[in-house]
Amino acid sequence: MAGEKILLGCGTTKIWILLLGLRIFAFMATLAAAIVMALNKETKTLVVATIGTTPIKASLTAKFQDTPAFVFFVIANVMVSFHNLLMIALQIFSRKLESKGLHLLSVAILDMLNATLVSAAANGAVFMAELGKNGNKHAKWNKVCDRFSIYCDHGRGALIAAFAGVILMILISAVSISRILTNSNKFSTAAASSP
Amino acid sequence: MVKLTQRLGGLVLRFAAFCAALGAFIAMITSRERSSFFVLSLVAKYSDLAAFKYFVIANAIVTVYSFLVLFLPKESLLWKFVVVLDLMVTMLLTSSLSAAVAVAQVGKRGNANAGWLPICGQVPRFCDQITGALIAGLVALVLYVFLLIFSIHYVVDPFLLRKS
């Protein structure tokens, strides 16, 4: 009787619905960030030099593969969205197994590790983007954003989505840890009540 | 007996993380080099780049936090906060390390497509010291990931090893 109550409690409480909603949003945010950055490319023909009266044009391409920080951004966001997808599937299809053994603990630890991963990716990319937008006088690196404005706009959108994903991953970690706490409380009260 | 070795292990890990973060902070702050280029003289210091300033601030916060948690008594109620704060601090460390490594990589190799020249050829000692600071930051990060898992195990007790 008490055992049945615990199984039902793990599956249909408000915390379960909240966690599922947060995971769906985090999945969408990180996937959007990865896709927008992966398709980020802009080609422009610029006048490089002028010989006599004929200008020499060269076509320059700004793509995300030039900057290793953006490559890491795409890869990390794909990994975190895959993790969220896996956790959504696990949450929907294994409601009964949740109170067994290491299930909840490993979910919480994986959530925390993925939160740190997506925060690293978003932060590395945002500092490189700041360097591209403002340049650096001391190192004599000139700005990129005044010539490739569409590239910078898309990058900005991807970064906003990634930071939304960071905040959502922190909330998901907090909810996962609180689920461990409530689960261990339920077990200890059930063990104490049953003779 | 098991509890004593557990607590001792946690203290050793945290002290090592404190030392690593302190080392990263000091190495980055004292990096400064002057290179003369005909009549121009270029002074390279860490505060020229925003990512290095963030790295210094983050490691300072981590150093102070580790030092304070070293002295937390065993049965205090604040250990639940320590789990949350450990996660926050680990995220701070990863983000600062990622940003500093991204910018240092551009400083070392340059970016041919953007027309950014590498600066490490002119200030090699500065570059070496930055590399050392980043390695110390990486060590602090790895130690903090272990500390995160340790804090959860210490506070939440998921295997119900403790009798209430």
Chai-1 contact restraints between the chains, C-beta under 6 A:
chainA,res_idxA,chainB,res_idxB,connection_type,confidence,min_distance_angstrom,max_distance_angstrom,comment,restraint_id
A,D66,B,N113,contact,1.0,0.0,6.0,A-B,restraint_1
A,A69,B,A102,contact,1.0,0.0,6.0,A-B,restraint_2
A,L105,B,P158,contact,1.0,0.0,6.0,A-B,restraint_3
A,M112,B,L87,contact,1.0,0.0,6.0,A-B,restraint_4
A,T116,B,T90,contact,1.0,0.0,6.0,A-B,restraint_5
A,T116,B,M91,contact,1.0,0.0,6.0,A-B,restraint_6
A,T116,B,T94,contact,1.0,0.0,6.0,A-B,restraint_7
A,S119,B,M91,contact,1.0,0.0,6.0,A-B,restraint_8
A,S119,B,T94,contact,1.0,0.0,6.0,A-B,restraint_9
A,S119,B,S95,contact,1.0,0.0,6.0,A-B,restraint_10
A,A120,B,T94,contact,1.0,0.0,6.0,A-B,restraint_11
A,A120,B,S95,contact,1.0,0.0,6.0,A-B,restraint_12
A,A120,B,S98,contact,1.0,0.0,6.0,A-B,restraint_13
A,N123,B,S95,contact,1.0,0.0,6.0,A-B,restraint_14
A,N123,B,S98,contact,1.0,0.0,6.0,A-B,restraint_15
A,N123,B,A99,contact,1.0,0.0,6.0,A-B,restraint_16
A,G124,B,S98,contact,1.0,0.0,6.0,A-B,restraint_17
A,G124,B,A99,contact,1.0,0.0,6.0,A-B,restraint_18
A,G124,B,A102,contact,1.0,0.0,6.0,A-B,restraint_19
A,F127,B,A51,contact,1.0,0.0,6.0,A-B,restraint_20
A,F127,B,A99,contact,1.0,0.0,6.0,A-B,restraint_21
A,F127,B,V103,contact,1.0,0.0,6.0,A-B,restraint_22
A,M128,B,A102,contact,1.0,0.0,6.0,A-B,restraint_23
A,H138,B,D48,contact,1.0,0.0,6.0,A-B,restraint_24
A,A139,B,I119,contact,1.0,0.0,6.0,A-B,restraint_25
A,W141,B,W116,contact,1.0,0.0,6.0,A-B,restraint_26
A,V144,B,A114,contact,1.0,0.0,6.0,A-B,restraint_27
A,I180,B,V156,contact,1.0,0.0,6.0,A-B,restraint_28
A,I180,B,P158,contact,1.0,0.0,6.0,A-B,restraint_29
A,S188,B,S164,contact,1.0,0.0,6.0,A-B,restraint_30
